[in-house]
């Protein structure tokens, strides 16, 4: 079991796996995910339509969340006044 040294308190074992030790064992680093080949080059027309619709949906979801956040701050401002 790996442990961390603390100042003047001895050795403290890690309670959960830390990211560095897991990545060292798996041989991976913290990096960006690779592009999904299905999204970059769809094999059929149906998949291409689905990918386009999905990108529209995620954009709508993002803007909806931003609008809800702004409205929430406005309501909070009105209530706190």
Buried (B, 14 or more C-beta within 10 A) or exposed (E): EEEEEEEEEEEEEEEEEEEEEEEEEEEEEEEEEEEEEEEEEBEEEEEEEBBEEEEEEEEEEEEEEEEEEEEEEEEEEEEEE
